[in-house]
């Protein structure tokens, strides 16, 4: 049986509930959903969906780094969007931070997200051997 380790980064927002920023089990890292919170103020970043998506990916990057991995190690993303009209703009931001081969992904429309966020992104990474 594998040991489960909690991962924390001071460069990402603190969890806003009873969960870890990420959990590592063996060589797999499960990164909790990130919303566009500024990790210093814990307030939602202001700006358009591009600015907010960039903050989400910055937050994910900080947690991934704390777990010993990066975007190249992410194998699965789930994106939650309140407004699917923003789908193409979020894709553009994702294309700026990821390189091929891209992770597998699902995008899901939701009615609402914590703190009124327009998007949330969670990920699964596989650590290199």
C-alpha positions as CSV (number, residue, x, y, z in Angstrom):
1,X,0.0,0.0,0.0
2,X,1.3,3.5,-0.9
3,X,1.8,6.3,1.5
4,X,-0.3,9.4,1.0
5,X,1.5,12.7,1.4
6,X,-0.1,16.1,1.5
7,X,1.6,18.8,-0.6
8,X,1.6,22.5,0.2
9,X,2.9,25.6,-1.5
10,X,3.0,29.1,0.1
11,X,3.0,30.4,-3.5
12,X,-0.5,29.1,-4.1
13,X,-3.7,30.0,-2.3
14,X,-4.4,28.2,1.0
15,X,-7.1,25.6,0.8
16,X,-10.5,27.2,1.6
17,X,-11.9,24.0,3.1
18,X,-10.8,20.7,4.6
19,X,-8.6,19.5,1.8
20,X,-4.9,19.6,0.7
21,X,-3.6,21.6,-2.2
22,X,-2.4,18.3,-3.6
23,X,-1.8,14.7,-2.5
24,X,1.0,12.5,-3.7
25,X,0.5,8.7,-3.7
26,X,3.5,6.9,-5.2
27,X,4.4,8.7,-8.4
28,X,0.9,10.2,-8.9
29,X,0.0,13.7,-7.8
30,X,-3.6,14.8,-7.5
31,X,-3.8,18.6,-7.6
32,X,-6.9,20.1,-6.1
33,X,-8.9,22.6,-8.1
34,X,-7.5,26.1,-8.3
35,X,-9.6,29.2,-8.8
36,X,-8.2,32.7,-9.7
37,X,-7.2,33.7,-6.1
38,X,-4.2,35.8,-5.4
39,X,-2.2,33.7,-3.0
40,X,-1.0,36.7,-1.1
41,X,-4.4,38.4,-0.5
42,X,-6.7,35.3,-1.0
43,X,-8.9,37.7,-3.1
44,X,-10.1,37.0,-6.6
45,X,-7.9,38.6,-9.2
46,X,-9.6,41.3,-11.2
47,X,-9.6,41.3,-15.0
48,X,-10.9,39.3,-17.9
49,X,-11.0,35.6,-18.3
50,X,-7.5,35.5,-19.7
51,X,-6.1,37.2,-16.6
52,X,-8.1,34.9,-14.3
53,X,-7.1,31.8,-16.3
54,X,-3.4,32.8,-16.1
55,X,-3.8,33.1,-12.3
56,X,-5.3,29.7,-12.1
57,X,-2.5,28.1,-14.0
58,X,0.1,30.0,-11.9
59,X,-1.5,28.6,-8.8
60,X,-1.5,25.1,-10.3
61,X,2.2,25.5,-11.3
62,X,3.1,26.5,-7.7
63,X,1.5,23.4,-6.2
64,X,2.9,21.2,-8.9
65,X,6.4,22.6,-8.2
66,X,6.0,21.9,-4.5
67,X,5.1,18.3,-5.5
68,X,8.3,18.0,-7.6
69,X,6.7,18.2,-11.0
70,X,5.6,20.6,-13.6
71,X,3.1,21.1,-16.4
72,X,5.0,18.6,-18.6
73,X,4.1,15.9,-16.0
74,X,0.4,16.7,-16.0
75,X,-1.5,13.8,-17.7
76,X,-5.1,14.9,-17.0
77,X,-6.9,18.3,-16.5
78,X,-10.5,19.0,-15.6
79,X,-11.6,22.6,-16.3
80,X,-14.9,23.8,-14.8
81,X,-16.4,26.9,-16.5
82,X,-19.4,28.9,-15.5
83,X,-19.7,30.3,-19.0
84,X,-18.8,28.0,-21.9
85,X,-18.6,31.1,-24.1
86,X,-15.2,31.5,-22.5
87,X,-14.0,28.0,-23.7
88,X,-11.9,29.3,-26.6
89,X,-10.2,32.0,-24.5
90,X,-9.3,29.5,-21.8
91,X,-7.9,27.2,-24.5
92,X,-5.7,30.0,-25.7
93,X,-4.2,30.5,-22.2
94,X,-3.8,26.8,-21.8
95,X,-1.8,26.7,-25.1
96,X,0.5,29.3,-23.7
97,X,1.4,27.3,-20.6
98,X,1.4,23.7,-21.9
99,X,3.4,22.2,-24.7
100,X,2.7,19.0,-26.7
101,X,1.9,16.4,-25.9
102,X,-1.0,18.1,-24.1
103,X,-2.7,16.4,-21.2
104,X,-6.0,14.6,-21.6
105,X,-8.8,17.0,-20.6
106,X,-12.4,17.4,-19.8
107,X,-14.2,20.8,-19.7
108,X,-17.5,20.9,-17.8
109,X,-20.1,23.7,-17.6
110,X,-21.1,24.4,-14.0
111,X,-23.7,26.7,-12.4
112,X,-21.4,28.2,-9.9
113,X,-17.9,27.9,-8.3
114,X,-16.5,28.9,-4.9
115,X,-16.2,32.6,-4.3
116,X,-18.0,33.4,-7.5
117,X,-15.0,32.2,-9.6
118,X,-15.6,32.0,-13.4
119,X,-13.3,28.9,-13.7
120,X,-11.6,26.2,-11.7
121,X,-8.9,23.7,-12.9
122,X,-7.8,20.5,-11.3
123,X,-5.1,18.1,-12.5
124,X,-3.4,14.8,-12.1
125,X,0.3,14.5,-12.7
126,X,2.7,11.5,-13.0
127,X,6.1,12.1,-11.5
128,X,9.1,11.0,-13.6
129,X,10.9,7.9,-12.4
